[in-house]
Amino acid sequence: MLTESETEVVVVGAGPTGLMLAYELALAGVETLVLEKLPRRVEQVKGGGIQPRTAELLESRGLLEPLLERTTPREPVGGHFAGLPVPLDCAPWHTRHPFPIAISQWEIEEVLEERVVPAGTRVLRGAAVSGVEPDDEGVSVTAGGLRVRARYLVACDGGHSTVRKLLGLPFPGRSGTHRAVLSDIRLSTVSSLVPQQLGHMSTLMRRSGDHWAMLAPLGGDRYRFTFGHADRADPSDQPDEAGQPDSMRDSPVTHEEITTALHALYGPETTLGGVDNASRFTDATRQLEHYRAGRVLFAGDAAHIHPPLGGQGLNLGLQDAFNLGWKLAAEVQGRAPGDLLDSYHSERHPVGAQVLHHTSAQRVLADPNPGEDVAALRDIFIDLLRLPDANRHLAGLMSGLSLRYESPGGHPLTGHRVPDADLVTDAGPARLSTLFAAGHAVLLDLSGTVPADLGLPPRVDLVRATCTDDLGAAILLIRPDGYICWAGDGSTAAGTTLVSAIADSLAKVS
C-alpha cells in the first residue's frame, strides 16, 4: 500500500542545489517536499569551495555567516584557471568576497537543512524515486512506500539523475577520457612534501612520472586527497550517461591504491592512517538540451556535468537554485507572467554551456602528462594571466562575478549583478545585500523621486536610500537573485513614461 501525499513542489535530491532551492521556495511560502535516496548525509568533501559570486548570493540570504564559522583555514589567495600558478584577482569586480571560500560540501548541506526545515520544508531521507509521471496539471512521484502529487518537480539528483533516466531524456556530450579518485583521508605520518596549509592550487598539486595528485589539508590529520594516473580511460568501456565507465562504476577505492599514490607523490614516509570515504570520477562533459520538460525542471549536476576544474560544479548548481527559486514560486502562486518560468532555461543553459566550454579548455591545460605542445600552451597562458585585463576576464568568468543575463532595456546596467554597497536608509545604515534576506525584489530609489503610490506588487520592496558609491543609476529595480532588470536616472520619475517602464519591469519580478 502506498501512502498518498500532496505538496506544491517536490525537489529530488538533498544536496546543496536541492536544499538551496527548497530554501528559496520556503521564503516565498511554497509547500515543498525534498526526497533524498540516501538514508543519512555522507560527510564527504566533494565540492570543496564557494566562489565569490556564490558567497554574495548566500550573504544576501543571511546564510554566509554560519558557513564561514565552518570554513577550512586557508591563505587568502585568488582562484585559479587550470591550476596555473598565477592567481586570479577578483578585486577589480568590486566584491567584498574576492577569494574562494574553502568549505566541505556536507557542511553546506547541513547549514542549509538547519534553515530549511524550520521554515516548513519536509526533507525525507531514504526515499529513492522509482516513478515519475508528469501530466498537464502536475507530477506524480513514487518513492519507496510514498506516492506524492505535486504541481512541479525539480530534479537535483546529480549526474546519474534517476528522474532524467525515468523520463528517457538524452544527456548529450562527451564521455570521460581520464579517471581520478577523490578521497577524504587521515595521515599518521607526513613527509616534508605534504602541504600544511591550504593555498593556491598550484602549491597543492604535484606530478611525478605518470602520477598526479592534490593533497589539501583540512585540519589536524585530515586531508582531501585527489589523485589520478596519466593513462586514459579504456575505450572498450561503455560509459553511462554521466560518463562513468563500466569498469569504474562499482569498483571500490582500496587502501592499497591510495597508499601507492601517496608514496609515489609524497614519499614512503607519508603513512595512510585511515580513509573516511573515497569515490571515483571522470572528466565527462554533458548537458541537457532543455532544463524544463513540462512540469519537471532540472538543476545542478542533473542538468550538466563537466571536468572538476576551477571549483565550478557546486557553485553552478547553487546559482541554478537562486535563479529558479523565485521564478518557480511566482509560477506556483499565480504571480508570474507566462514566460517567467521558461526564462530559467534561457538564462541558465548558456551559463552551463559556458562552464562546460572553459572546463574543457582547462582539461587540456591541466593535462597531468602534457606533451611539448601543451607545455608551450601553458607557458603562453601563464604570461597572459600576468596581464591585468586577461586576468580580470578569467577571474570574472571563474568567480561568476562577470555574469550578465540577457535582459530587455536600454540601460547598460540591465542584466548585471548589483554590487554590495553601503546605504543609509530611513531606518539607518545598511548594506545593500541585507535588503534581500526575505527573497524579495527591491526597487532601490537613490533619488527620492519614485512616487509613493506606484502600487508595488507583492514581494517587491521599495527602499529609499542614499549611497556614497556610484551604482551607475539613481533608481534600480533588482531581482530577488541580485540582478538588475531596470535602471533609470530619476529625472522624470513622476512622469508617466518612467512610471510605466518601472511597472512593466515589476511584472517580470513578481
C-alpha positions as CSV (number, residue, x, y, z in Angstrom):
1,M,0.0,0.0,0.0
2,L,1.3,3.4,-1.0
3,T,0.9,6.4,1.4
4,E,-0.6,9.2,-0.6
5,S,0.6,12.8,-0.1
6,E,0.3,16.2,-1.8
7,T,2.6,19.2,-2.0
8,E,3.2,22.1,-4.3
9,V,6.8,21.3,-5.3
10,V,8.8,18.1,-5.0
11,V,12.6,18.5,-5.0
12,V,14.5,15.3,-5.7
13,G,18.0,15.4,-4.1
14,A,19.1,16.9,-0.8
15,G,22.5,18.1,-2.0
16,P,23.4,21.8,-2.0
17,T,21.4,22.6,-5.1
18,G,18.2,20.8,-3.9
19,L,18.4,22.3,-0.4
20,M,19.1,25.8,-1.7
21,L,16.2,25.6,-4.0
22,A,14.0,24.4,-1.1
23,Y,15.1,27.3,1.0
24,E,14.2,29.8,-1.8
25,L,10.8,28.2,-2.1
26,A,10.3,28.3,1.6
27,L,11.0,32.0,1.7
28,A,8.1,32.5,-0.6
29,G,5.8,30.2,1.4
30,V,5.7,27.4,-1.2
31,E,5.0,24.0,0.3
32,T,7.9,21.8,-0.6
33,L,9.0,18.2,-0.1
34,V,12.6,17.1,-0.6
35,L,13.2,13.4,-1.4
36,E,16.7,12.0,-0.8
37,K,17.6,8.4,-1.6
38,L,20.5,8.3,1.0
39,P,19.3,7.4,4.5
40,R,21.8,9.9,6.0
41,R,24.2,12.6,4.9
42,V,27.7,11.5,3.9
43,E,30.4,13.6,5.4
44,Q,32.4,13.8,2.2
45,V,34.2,16.9,0.9
46,K,33.2,16.6,-2.7
47,G,32.6,20.2,-3.8
48,G,35.1,22.0,-1.5
49,G,34.7,25.7,-2.2
50,I,32.4,28.6,-2.6
51,Q,33.2,31.1,-5.4
52,P,32.9,34.9,-4.8
53,R,29.5,35.3,-6.6
54,T,28.0,32.4,-4.7
55,A,29.3,33.9,-1.5
56,E,27.5,37.2,-2.4
57,L,24.2,35.3,-3.1
58,L,24.5,33.3,0.2
59,E,25.2,36.5,2.1
60,S,22.1,38.2,0.6
61,R,20.0,35.5,2.3
62,G,21.9,35.6,5.6
63,L,23.4,32.2,5.0
64,L,27.1,33.1,4.6
65,E,27.9,33.8,8.2
66,P,27.0,30.3,9.6
67,L,29.0,28.8,6.7
68,L,32.1,31.0,7.5
69,E,32.1,29.5,11.0
70,R,32.8,26.1,9.5
71,T,35.3,27.0,6.8
72,T,38.7,25.4,6.5
73,P,41.5,27.9,7.4
74,R,43.5,28.9,4.3
75,E,45.7,31.7,2.9
76,P,43.7,34.5,1.3
77,V,44.6,33.5,-2.3
78,G,42.7,34.0,-5.5
79,G,41.2,31.3,-7.6
80,H,42.9,29.6,-10.5
81,F,42.5,28.6,-14.1
82,A,43.6,25.1,-14.9
83,G,45.8,25.1,-11.8
84,L,48.2,27.6,-13.4
85,P,50.5,29.3,-10.9
86,V,49.2,32.9,-11.4
87,P,46.2,33.5,-9.0
88,L,43.1,35.1,-10.4
89,D,42.4,38.6,-8.9
90,C,38.7,39.4,-8.3
91,A,39.3,42.8,-6.7
92,P,38.5,44.7,-10.0
93,W,35.0,43.2,-9.8
94,H,34.2,45.2,-6.6
95,T,33.2,42.4,-4.3
96,R,33.5,42.0,-0.6
97,H,34.5,38.4,-1.2
98,P,37.4,38.4,-3.6
99,F,38.7,34.9,-2.6
100,P,37.2,31.4,-2.9
101,I,36.0,30.1,0.5
102,A,37.1,26.6,1.4
103,I,34.3,24.5,3.0
104,S,33.2,20.9,2.6
105,Q,30.0,20.2,0.7
106,W,28.4,18.3,3.6
107,E,28.9,21.4,5.8
108,I,26.9,23.5,3.3
109,E,24.2,20.8,3.2
110,E,24.0,20.8,7.0
111,V,23.7,24.5,7.3
112,L,21.0,24.7,4.6
113,E,19.0,21.9,6.1
114,E,19.2,23.6,9.5
115,R,17.5,26.6,7.9
116,V,15.1,24.9,5.5
117,V,13.4,22.5,7.9
118,P,12.3,25.2,10.5
119,A,11.0,27.2,7.5
120,G,8.4,24.4,6.9
121,T,10.1,22.2,4.2
122,R,9.9,18.5,4.7
123,V,13.1,16.5,4.0
124,L,12.5,12.8,3.6
125,R,15.6,10.6,3.6
126,G,15.9,7.0,2.4
127,A,13.3,7.8,-0.3
128,A,14.7,6.7,-3.6
129,V,12.5,7.8,-6.5
130,S,11.2,4.9,-8.7
131,G,8.5,6.6,-10.7
132,V,7.8,10.0,-12.2
133,E,4.5,10.6,-14.1
134,P,4.1,14.1,-15.4
135,D,0.9,15.4,-17.0
136,D,-0.6,18.8,-17.9
137,E,-1.6,19.6,-14.3
138,G,1.3,18.3,-12.3
139,V,3.6,15.4,-11.5
140,S,3.0,12.1,-9.6
141,V,6.1,10.8,-7.9
142,T,6.7,7.4,-6.3
143,A,9.5,7.0,-3.8
144,G,9.6,3.9,-1.6
145,G,6.2,3.5,0.0
146,L,5.1,7.1,-0.8
147,R,3.2,8.4,-3.7
148,V,3.3,12.2,-4.0
149,R,1.2,14.5,-6.2
150,A,2.9,17.9,-6.8
151,R,2.4,20.8,-9.2
152,Y,6.1,20.8,-10.2
153,L,9.1,18.5,-9.7
154,V,12.7,19.7,-9.7
155,A,15.4,17.1,-10.3
156,C,18.5,18.0,-8.3
157,D,19.6,14.4,-8.1
158,G,23.1,14.6,-9.6
159,G,24.9,13.4,-12.7
160,H,23.3,10.0,-12.6
161,S,19.9,11.6,-12.2
162,T,17.1,9.0,-11.7
163,V,14.5,11.5,-12.8
164,R,16.3,12.2,-16.0
165,K,16.6,8.5,-16.8
166,L,12.9,7.7,-15.9
167,L,11.8,10.4,-18.3
168,G,14.1,9.0,-21.0
169,L,15.8,12.3,-21.6
170,P,19.0,12.2,-23.6
171,F,22.2,13.6,-21.9
172,P,24.3,14.6,-24.9
173,G,28.0,15.3,-24.6
174,R,31.4,13.6,-24.2
175,S,32.4,10.6,-22.1
176,G,35.3,10.8,-19.7
177,T,38.9,10.3,-21.0
178,H,40.7,10.5,-17.7
179,R,39.9,8.7,-14.4
180,A,40.7,10.0,-10.9
181,V,39.9,9.4,-7.2
182,L,38.6,11.8,-4.7
183,S,39.2,10.7,-1.1
184,D,39.0,12.1,2.5
185,I,41.9,10.6,4.4
186,R,43.8,10.8,7.6
187,L,47.6,10.7,7.7
188,S,49.5,9.2,10.7
189,T,52.9,10.5,9.4
190,V,53.8,13.1,6.8
191,S,56.9,14.0,4.8
192,S,58.2,17.5,4.1
193,L,56.4,17.3,0.7
194,V,52.9,17.3,2.4
195,P,51.4,20.9,2.4
196,Q,50.5,22.2,5.9
197,Q,48.1,25.0,4.8
198,L,45.5,25.5,2.1
199,G,46.8,27.7,-0.6
200,H,46.7,28.2,-4.3
201,M,46.0,25.1,-6.3
202,S,49.5,25.3,-7.9
203,T,51.1,24.9,-4.5
204,L,49.0,21.8,-3.7
205,M,49.4,20.0,-7.0
206,R,52.2,17.5,-7.5
207,R,53.3,15.4,-10.5
208,S,55.7,12.6,-10.7
209,G,56.1,10.5,-13.8
210,D,52.6,9.4,-14.8
211,H,51.1,10.2,-11.4
212,W,49.5,13.4,-10.3
213,A,47.8,14.4,-7.1
214,M,46.5,17.3,-5.0
215,L,46.7,17.0,-1.2
216,A,44.7,19.6,0.6
217,P,45.0,19.9,4.5
218,L,41.6,20.1,6.2
219,G,42.9,20.5,9.8
220,G,44.6,18.1,12.2
221,D,45.4,14.8,10.4
222,R,42.6,15.2,7.9
223,Y,43.3,15.7,4.2
224,R,41.5,15.8,0.9
225,F,43.5,13.6,-1.5
226,T,42.6,13.8,-5.2
227,F,44.8,11.7,-7.5
228,G,45.0,10.0,-10.8
229,H,47.2,8.4,-13.4
230,A,48.1,9.9,-16.8
231,D,46.7,7.0,-18.7
232,R,43.4,7.4,-20.5
233,A,40.2,5.5,-20.0
234,D,39.9,2.2,-21.7
235,P,37.9,2.8,-25.0
236,S,36.3,-0.6,-24.6
237,D,34.5,0.6,-21.5
238,Q,30.9,1.5,-22.2
239,P,30.2,4.8,-20.3
240,D,26.8,5.5,-18.7
241,E,25.0,8.8,-19.0
242,A,27.3,10.5,-16.5
243,G,30.5,9.3,-18.3
244,Q,31.3,6.6,-15.7
245,P,32.8,3.6,-17.5
246,D,31.6,0.1,-16.6
247,S,34.9,-0.9,-15.0
248,M,34.7,2.0,-12.6
249,R,31.0,2.0,-11.7
250,D,31.1,-0.4,-8.8
251,S,34.8,-0.7,-8.2
252,P,35.7,0.4,-4.6
253,V,38.7,2.5,-4.0
254,T,41.2,0.4,-1.9
255,H,43.6,1.5,0.8
256,E,46.4,0.0,-1.3
257,E,45.5,2.2,-4.2
258,I,45.6,5.3,-2.1
259,T,48.8,4.3,-0.4
260,T,50.5,3.7,-3.7
261,A,49.6,7.1,-4.9
262,L,50.7,8.7,-1.6
263,H,54.1,7.1,-1.8
264,A,54.6,7.9,-5.5
265,L,53.9,11.6,-4.9
266,Y,54.8,12.3,-1.3
267,G,57.3,9.7,-0.4
268,P,57.2,6.4,1.6
269,E,57.4,8.2,4.9
270,T,53.9,9.6,4.3
271,T,51.7,7.0,6.0
272,L,48.0,6.5,5.5
273,G,46.2,6.4,8.8
274,G,42.6,5.9,7.6
275,V,40.1,6.5,4.8
276,D,36.9,8.3,5.7
277,N,35.4,8.0,2.2
278,A,36.5,7.7,-1.4
279,S,34.9,7.7,-4.8
280,R,35.9,7.8,-8.5
281,F,35.1,10.4,-11.1
282,T,35.9,11.2,-14.7
283,D,36.2,14.3,-16.8
284,A,32.9,13.7,-18.7
285,T,31.1,16.7,-20.2
286,R,27.4,16.6,-20.8
287,Q,24.4,18.9,-20.7
288,L,20.6,18.5,-21.1
289,E,19.3,20.2,-24.2
290,H,16.3,21.6,-22.1
291,Y,16.3,22.4,-18.4
292,R,12.5,22.1,-18.4
293,A,10.3,19.3,-19.6
294,G,6.7,20.4,-18.9
295,R,6.2,20.2,-15.1
296,V,9.7,18.8,-14.5
297,L,12.7,21.0,-14.2
298,F,16.4,20.2,-13.8
299,A,19.2,21.9,-11.8
300,G,22.7,21.2,-10.7
301,D,24.5,18.1,-12.0
302,A,21.2,16.6,-13.1
303,A,21.3,19.2,-15.8
304,H,25.1,19.4,-16.5
305,I,28.3,17.7,-15.7
306,H,31.9,18.8,-16.6
307,P,35.5,18.2,-15.6
308,P,36.0,19.2,-11.9
309,L,38.4,22.1,-12.7
310,G,38.3,25.5,-11.1
311,G,35.7,24.8,-8.4
312,Q,32.7,25.3,-10.7
313,G,30.2,22.5,-10.2
314,L,28.8,23.2,-6.7
315,N,28.6,26.9,-7.5
316,L,26.9,26.3,-10.8
317,G,24.2,24.3,-9.1
318,L,23.7,26.8,-6.2
319,Q,23.3,29.6,-8.7
320,D,20.8,27.5,-10.7
321,A,18.8,27.3,-7.5
322,F,18.9,31.1,-6.9
323,N,17.7,31.7,-10.5
324,L,14.9,29.2,-10.4
325,G,13.6,29.5,-6.9
326,W,11.8,32.9,-7.1
327,K,10.5,32.2,-10.6
328,L,9.0,28.8,-9.6
329,A,7.5,30.3,-6.5
330,A,5.8,33.1,-8.6
331,E,4.5,30.4,-11.0
332,V,3.1,28.2,-8.3
333,Q,1.4,31.2,-6.6
334,G,0.0,32.6,-9.8
335,R,2.1,35.8,-9.7
336,A,4.3,35.1,-12.8
337,P,3.8,36.3,-16.3
338,G,3.6,33.5,-18.8
339,D,7.2,33.3,-19.8
340,L,8.9,33.8,-16.5
341,L,9.5,30.2,-15.7
342,D,10.8,29.5,-19.2
343,S,13.4,32.2,-18.6
344,Y,15.1,29.8,-16.2
345,H,16.3,27.6,-19.1
346,S,17.0,30.6,-21.4
347,E,19.2,32.2,-18.7
348,R,20.9,29.3,-17.1
349,H,21.5,26.9,-20.1
350,P,24.0,29.4,-21.7
351,V,25.8,29.7,-18.3
352,G,26.1,26.0,-18.0
353,A,27.3,25.7,-21.6
354,Q,30.0,28.3,-20.9
355,V,31.2,26.4,-17.9
356,L,31.4,23.2,-20.0
357,H,33.4,25.2,-22.5
358,H,36.0,26.6,-20.3
359,T,36.4,23.5,-18.2
360,S,37.1,21.6,-21.4
361,A,39.8,24.2,-22.1
362,Q,41.2,23.7,-18.6
363,R,41.3,20.0,-19.1
364,V,43.8,20.5,-21.9
365,L,46.0,22.9,-19.9
366,A,45.9,20.7,-16.8
367,D,46.8,17.5,-18.5
368,P,48.8,15.6,-15.9
369,N,51.3,14.4,-18.6
370,P,51.4,17.3,-21.1
371,G,53.2,16.9,-24.4
372,E,55.5,19.5,-25.8
373,D,52.7,21.5,-27.4
374,V,50.5,21.6,-24.3
375,A,53.5,22.6,-22.2
376,A,54.1,25.5,-24.6
377,L,50.4,26.5,-24.4
378,R,50.6,26.5,-20.6
379,D,53.6,28.9,-20.8
380,I,51.6,31.3,-23.0
381,F,48.6,31.2,-20.7
382,I,50.8,31.9,-17.7
383,D,52.1,35.0,-19.4
384,L,48.6,36.1,-20.3
385,L,47.4,35.7,-16.7
386,R,50.0,38.2,-15.7
387,L,48.3,40.9,-17.9
388,P,45.6,42.7,-15.8
389,D,42.9,42.7,-18.5
390,A,43.3,39.0,-19.2
391,N,43.4,38.1,-15.5
392,R,40.3,40.2,-14.9
393,H,38.4,38.4,-17.7
394,L,39.2,35.0,-16.4
395,A,38.7,36.0,-12.8
396,G,35.2,37.2,-13.6
397,L,34.5,34.0,-15.6
398,M,35.6,31.6,-12.8
399,S,34.1,33.6,-9.9
400,G,30.8,34.2,-11.6
401,L,31.1,37.9,-11.0
402,S,31.1,38.8,-14.7
403,L,27.8,37.0,-15.4
404,R,25.2,39.1,-17.2
405,Y,21.8,37.8,-18.1
406,E,20.3,39.0,-21.5
407,S,17.5,41.3,-20.5
408,P,15.4,43.9,-22.4
409,G,16.1,47.5,-21.6
410,G,18.4,50.1,-22.9
411,H,20.4,50.8,-19.8
412,P,23.9,49.3,-19.7
413,L,23.4,48.0,-16.2
414,T,20.5,45.8,-17.1
415,G,21.2,42.1,-16.6
416,H,24.3,42.7,-14.4
417,R,24.6,41.9,-10.7
418,V,24.4,44.8,-8.4
419,P,27.5,45.0,-6.2
420,D,27.1,45.2,-2.4
421,A,27.2,48.9,-1.2
422,D,26.8,50.9,2.0
423,L,23.5,52.6,2.1
424,V,21.8,55.0,4.5
425,T,18.0,54.2,4.6
426,D,15.2,55.7,6.7
427,A,16.0,53.0,9.3
428,G,19.7,53.8,9.4
429,P,22.9,52.5,7.8
430,A,22.5,49.2,5.9
431,R,24.4,47.1,3.4
432,L,22.6,46.7,0.1
433,S,22.9,42.9,0.4
434,T,20.8,42.8,3.5
435,L,17.8,44.1,1.6
436,F,17.3,40.6,0.0
437,A,17.1,38.4,3.2
438,A,13.4,37.7,2.6
439,G,13.9,36.8,-1.1
440,H,12.0,39.8,-2.3
441,A,12.8,42.0,-5.3
442,V,13.9,45.5,-4.4
443,L,13.1,48.9,-6.1
444,L,16.0,51.0,-4.8
445,D,15.4,54.7,-5.0
446,L,18.5,56.7,-4.6
447,S,16.9,59.9,-6.0
448,G,13.9,60.2,-3.7
449,T,11.6,60.7,-6.7
450,V,9.8,57.4,-7.1
451,P,6.1,58.0,-6.3
452,A,4.9,56.5,-3.1
453,D,1.7,55.4,-4.8
454,L,3.4,53.5,-7.5
455,G,1.5,50.4,-6.4
456,L,4.1,47.7,-5.9
457,P,3.1,44.0,-6.4
458,P,3.6,41.5,-3.5
459,R,7.2,40.6,-2.7
460,V,8.7,43.8,-4.2
461,D,10.1,46.3,-1.6
462,L,10.6,50.0,-2.2
463,V,13.7,51.2,-0.4
464,R,14.6,54.8,-0.3
465,A,18.3,55.4,0.5
466,T,21.4,57.4,-0.2
467,C,24.7,55.9,-1.2
468,T,28.2,57.3,-1.3
469,D,29.2,54.8,-4.0
470,D,28.2,55.4,-7.6
471,L,26.0,52.5,-8.6
472,G,25.5,53.8,-12.1
473,A,21.9,54.8,-11.8
474,A,19.6,56.7,-9.4
475,I,16.8,54.1,-9.5
476,L,17.4,50.3,-9.7
477,L,14.9,47.5,-9.9
478,I,16.7,44.4,-8.6
479,R,15.5,40.9,-8.9
480,P,15.5,38.6,-5.9
481,D,18.7,37.0,-7.1
482,G,20.5,40.3,-7.2
483,Y,20.5,41.1,-10.9
484,I,19.3,44.5,-12.3
485,C,16.2,44.3,-14.5
486,W,15.6,48.0,-14.9
487,A,17.6,51.2,-14.2
488,G,17.0,54.9,-14.6
489,D,18.2,58.3,-13.6
490,G,15.0,59.5,-11.8
491,S,14.9,62.9,-13.6
492,T,11.4,62.2,-14.7
493,A,10.3,59.8,-12.1
494,A,6.9,61.4,-11.6
495,G,6.3,61.2,-15.3
496,T,4.0,58.6,-16.8
497,T,6.8,57.2,-19.1
498,L,9.1,56.3,-16.3
499,V,6.3,55.0,-14.0
500,S,5.1,52.8,-16.9
501,A,8.6,51.5,-17.5
502,I,9.0,50.6,-13.9
503,A,5.6,49.0,-13.8
504,D,6.4,46.9,-16.8
505,S,9.6,45.7,-15.3
506,L,7.9,44.9,-12.0
507,A,5.7,42.4,-13.8
508,K,8.9,40.4,-14.5
509,V,10.0,40.1,-10.9
510,S,6.6,39.4,-9.2
